[in-house]
Every structure is written in C-alpha cells, then in structure tokens.
C-alpha cells in the first residue's frame, strides 16, 4: 500500500477513535488496574503517616484539640479522615479509596490541562507520563493524604488555563486551591504563581487587578475554615512552622545552630525569619544545596532513587527532554545563545568562587534560561508562561527545606511533563528531519519508539517499586532500595513469571502483633510504646511514639520507657506523634507494652550516632537475656521480622 493509502487509513481510524476517547480509556484502565493492586496486594496498613493523620484527626474531633500539633500540615485531612471513618467504618479502606479516586482524577485531568495548552497528541503523551510515573502509582494505592490536594490543584489548573475563561472560572480555581490548602500547605505556594499570572496577563491592568482580587478572595474563602479553626483552637491562623523539619533534615548544621533551633521549637517562637537570623550564611548554604541539588534531584534523578524523573531509572538523562522542550517554547536564536553563554560563564565563576560544583551544577543548566524567559515572557503563550512561573516559584519557595519525598513536588511536576512532551512530539521530529536521509515517516517512528521505550522503562520501575513497597517494606531500608537499577528491574520481570514465589505483604508484622495485643485485657485503655503507630491501630490501643533512638546510652531500659533520660526535644517529638496527642507534656505515662524492632544502620539518624540507648535496647531481641528488667514480661516475637513484644508490669 502506498503512502497516500496509509494516510487515508489513518484518517479513517482517527475518525472512529478520537484521542479524547483514548484518554478516557486509559483513565478507566488505570482505575481498574490500581484498584486491583490497592485492594488485593495491600491488605495491611503500614504507612506511618497515614495512621498518624487518622490519630490526629480522632484527637481533633473526639479529644482535646488544643493538645494536637501537626508538623507542616493543616488539620483538613485528619478531620475529614476521622469523620469519614467514624461514619463508614474501615479507615484503611477509606484512605486507599480516596487516594485511588484522586489518582484517577489526576490522570484524567492531566489530559485536559495539557490539552488547554497544546494539541491532542502532546496531551496524550503527557497523560501517559502521569500514568507510568512510579511515585504517583505508589501513592495511588497507599492510605495517605498526598493525592486529594493534588487532584484539586489539577482541576484548578484546568479552569485557569482554559482558552477563554470568565470570572466564573477564576472563582472555581481560587476556591479549589483554597480548599486544597486546608489539606496540604503546598497549595499556598501554588496560589502565588497563579496570582502573578493573573496580574501580568496581556489585558488592561485594571481588569487584571480585578481578576487577581476575585481569585484571592475566593482562595481565602476556600481556606477560611482552616484559618477560623486554627484561630479559635490555637489563637493562630496557620498553626505550623518549618523549624522541626529543618532540625531533622537540614544537611549543614552546627551544634550552636541546632541547639538554638530546638529552643525556638520548644518555646513555640520559631519561624522562617528567626531561622534565617540565627545564621544567615548557614541558612543560604542549605538553601542553595536544596535548590540546585537535593530538591532538583527529585525532579531529574541526580543519582538518587527517590525521584519524579520522566525516566526514573537513568540518572540525569531526563534533563534533556526538559531543556529541549524549554528551548522550543522560548524559540531560542543566535542572540539568545550569546546571552545564555554569558549567563553560563557568570554562573560558573560564581559557583567556583563561593559555591561547590558538585552541589550547584544544576545552576549552570537552569540560570542561563532565566534571562531568556524574562526577555520573551510577553511573546510566549500566556498559559505556558504560567507553568514556567509555577515551576520557578514553587521550586524556589519549597527549597527553603530539603525535601525527603519527591511527591512533594507533584504540584509543579506537570511543568516537567509539559516540556518533555513538547520535546518528544514537536522538537525531536524537527531535529531528526534536518538529518540527511531521514524522511518524515522515519522521524515519526523514532519518536514513537522513544516514547514507547520511556513508558516500558517507567512501567518496569513502577513494578519493582510497587513490589518493594507492598511486599518488602518491613524488611528493606532506604539504602537497600537505592540499589534498584535497570538490571534488577529486568530480573524482577523474569522472577514475576514464577508462580511458586511465596510472598508476605508489607505491614503483616503490624497486623500480627496488633491482633495479638488486641487479646490483652483492657487493651483499649493501655499504652503501647513503639516506633510505628500501626501496631496500636490494629490493637485498638493508645500509642506512645519512640524513634528507639532517644535516651542516654548509660541509662537503664526503665529510664528509656519512662522517658526519664530523654531530652526535651525527644519528649516533644514523642508527644507530637503519640495518640492521644500530648503537645504540652501535661501527662507522663509509663507504657503498658513495649515493642522493639531491630534497627538497621540506614534507619539510624545521622545526628544521633552512638549517643542513644539503642544499643542497650538490643538485648530485648533475646527474651532469654538475663539483663532484661524483671518487670518486662515477654509476650511473643513476630513470625516475620526480628520484633519482640513485652508487657511492662508495675515495679514491686
């Protein structure tokens, strides 16, 4: 058949099956596949954050709300989860259902958001990148609170980027972002670039101000239940600060800085400005490390497993389609290349003078594009401009702290998808067509093969990641997971063909021990001290949190469980994550049960080292050890992990 006949056939096929129908089919298929994974391969609740949010919600709704402090998160989802669980029952099922429906909504909405900017082809490719994203796939089956606010943000994007819109669209967009902010504070960061976008649009200034005002008012209306609740309960509009997160995760710290940060956190007098004021040089050293390495690595995989990269398995390579798409959108010419070269030289000199090339090399890629973007901001499609502003503002603000999870970048990740999709669908074919002897059909086939290879690699990584999370999370640790690579992903496919592979699902230890504890008398009024809250969730007990890394190495085991030799910040952290919450340390409770689980080197915080009681507690792994306190009554040991359970009897 000649080329003309093939074109006619393709045209007829396109008439019968539209891209829009394909996107809906993809969404339905996603929902079916991940429903099966969520409800048949994730039977036990092992995500500590999910259980903690439920506990906080129960304390807020049914306990003393003034005692509750949720670090870096609003009260919206905890309250919603608690109320839904009280009404419908199984909190674990509710958490998974909300996550699954939100993920499905994100998949569907991604197509229409991208379609607002580009054609159907780019929208479909972008939707496929969402579908095969490993981190999104894991979150879609976990009982967490990450995806519902992202779904609301995506719908907001749809209304704000419509080709033609009215005040009604601005109202809906602002309201949805405000509601999203009651669940996760990232929506507040998203609000800023939306407001900037509305103000700089190519319309009369007064009209832009009007639209921006309407949006801001509706955003405040959406977030107002949270503001009102915080003000009434805590006498504070936004009951959060980032001090706790910085204390735990900032890479560069000094003993003096850490001590002062802890004092501010305990006194409730923390805040960003005070944090900067403690040691401005140290703060900005951490900030630029976060911006140009740690947080950017979550987007592009600078040799880290924990990433949202378009090609998760291969480090650095996903920068190429992002830069290619950005260059295409900015329509870079020879004069622009001169400006970029000068910016590159200046950036390199600055980094070599006051920075570190291994930590700040991403600045050499990012900064040269900034003057070109500012130069052409009025010439670019307004909606594309919005997503570029979103990426710059969001990454710039959130890099105040070092992100531990790549999913925290989901609100801006769509920009990476947009640029990469544009590169593959528009830029790459034009590059190939300029190569001698490459005809149009050949270039198109190369593009299709490239997209298919990316999708296959992402599906493989998703499979391995889901398999690790859902079947090995009790037994593996971050350093082990970092070993996921191309070779063992391919091996995993081969191994999956074996029908004799016996597996135990993650979280089975929590379920096993929790159900055994549930048989203990008066367990509902008893306190279980453990590292993870899922034990007490299944036991139906109260919960005392421990990292198992508190105390003084010279203390006794009883000193540990009574917190007698804990620091003030360790007590504060424990009270914050315990259930019922005990924010102000008004109640000092000795646990009725203690659960000790073996800790691997990757689980020990780098700033604790050998100074804690962890090594002393290890004797609890051997119930026959004569040094175990006489009032510690061994109950049982897990059949699945090296975890022991003791009942703590009163001292005689």
C-alpha positions, 0 to 999 in steps of 0.5 A: 500500500502506498503512502497516500493509502496509509494516510487515508487509513489513518484518517479513517481510524482517527475518525472512529477513535478520537484521542479524547476517547483514548484518554478516557480509556486509559483513565478507566484502565488505570482505575481498574488496574490500581484498584486491583493492586490497592485492594488485593496486594495491600491488605495491611496498613503500614504507612506511618503517616497515614495512621498518624493523620487518622490519630490526629484527626480522632484527637481533633474531633473526639479529644482535646484539640488544643493538645494536637500539633501537626508538623507542616500540615493543616488539620483538613485531612485528619478531620475529614479522615476521622469523620469519614471513618467514624461514619463508614467504618474501615479507615484503611479502606477509606484512605486507599479509596480516596487516594485511588479516586484522586489518582484517577482524577489526576490522570484524567485531568492531566489530559485536559490541562495539557490539552488547554495548552497544546494539541491532542497528541502532546496531551496524550503523551503527557497523560501517559507520563502521569500514568507510568510515573512510579511515585504517583502509582505508589501513592495511588494505592497507599492510605495517605493524604498526598493525592486529594490536594493534588487532584484539586490543584489539577482541576484548578489548573484546568479552569485557569488555563482554559482558552477563554475563561470568565470570572466564573472560572477564576472563582472555581480555581481560587476556591479549589486551591483554597480548599486544597490548602486546608489539606496540604500547605503546598497549595499556598505556594501554588496560589502565588504563581497563579496570582502573578499570572493573573496580574501580568496577563496581556489585558488592561491592568485594571481588569487584571487587578480585578481578576487577581482580587476575585481569585484571592478572595475566593482562595481565602474563602476556600481556606477560611475554615482552616484559618477560623479553626486554627484561630479559635483552637490555637489563637493562630491562623496557620498553626505550623512552622518549618523549624522541626523539619529543618532540625531533622533534615537540614544537611549543614548544621552546627551544634550552636545552630541546632541547639538554638533551633530546638529552643525556638521549637520548644518555646513555640517562637520559631519561624522562617525569619528567626531561622534565617537570623540565627545564621544567615550564611548557614541558612543560604548554604542549605538553601542553595544545596536544596535548590540546585541539588537535593530538591532538583534531584527529585525532579531529574534523578541526580543519582538518587532513587527517590525521584519524579524523573520522566525516566526514573531509572537513568540518572540525569538523562531526563534533563534533556527532554526538559531543556529541549522542550524549554528551548522550543517554547522560548524559540531560542536564536543566535542572540539568545545563545550569546546571552545564555553563554554569558549567563553560563560563564557568570554562573560558573565563576560564581559557583567556583568562587563561593559555591561547590560544583558538585552541589550547584551544577544544576545552576549552570543548566537552569540560570542561563534560561532565566534571562531568556524567559524574562526577555520573551515572557510577553511573546510566549503563550500566556498559559505556558508562561504560567507553568514556567512561573509555577515551576520557578516559584514553587521550586524556589519557595519549597527549597527553603527545606530539603525535601525527603519525598519527591511527591512533594513536588507533584504540584509543579511536576506537570511543568516537567511533563509539559516540556518533555512532551513538547520535546518528544512530539514537536522538537525531536521530529524537527531535529531528526528531519534536518538529518540527511536521509531521514524522511518524515515517516522515519522521524515519526517512528523514532519518536514513537519508539522513544516514547514507547521505550520511556513508558516500558522503562517507567512501567518496569520501575513502577513494578519493582517499586510497587513490589518493594513497597507492598511486599518488602517494606518491613524488611528493606531500608532506604539504602537497600532500595537505592540499589534498584537499577535497570538490571534488577528491574529486568530480573524482577520481570523474569522472577514475576513469571514464577508462580511458586514465589511465596510472598508476605505483604508489607505491614503483616508484622503490624497486623500480627502483633496488633491482633495479638495485643488486641487479646490483652485485657483492657487493651483499649485503655493501655499504652503501647510504646513503639516506633510505628503507630500501626501496631496500636491501630490494629490493637485498638490501643493508645500509642506512645511514639519512640524513634528507639533512638532517644535516651542516654546510652548509660541509662537503664531500659526503665529510664528509656520507657519512662522517658526519664533520660530523654531530652526535651526535644525527644519528649516533644517529638514523642508527644507530637506523634503519640495518640492521644496527642500530648503537645504540652507534656501535661501527662507522663505515662509509663507504657503498658507494652513495649515493642522493639524492632531491630534497627538497621544502620540506614534507619539510624539518624545521622545526628544521633550516632552512638549517643542513644540507648539503642544499643542497650535496647538490643538485648530485648531481641533475646527474651532469654537475656538475663539483663532484661528488667524483671518487670518486662514480661515477654509476650511473643516475637513476630513470625516475620521480622526480628520484633519482640513484644513485652508487657511492662508490669508495675515495679514491686 
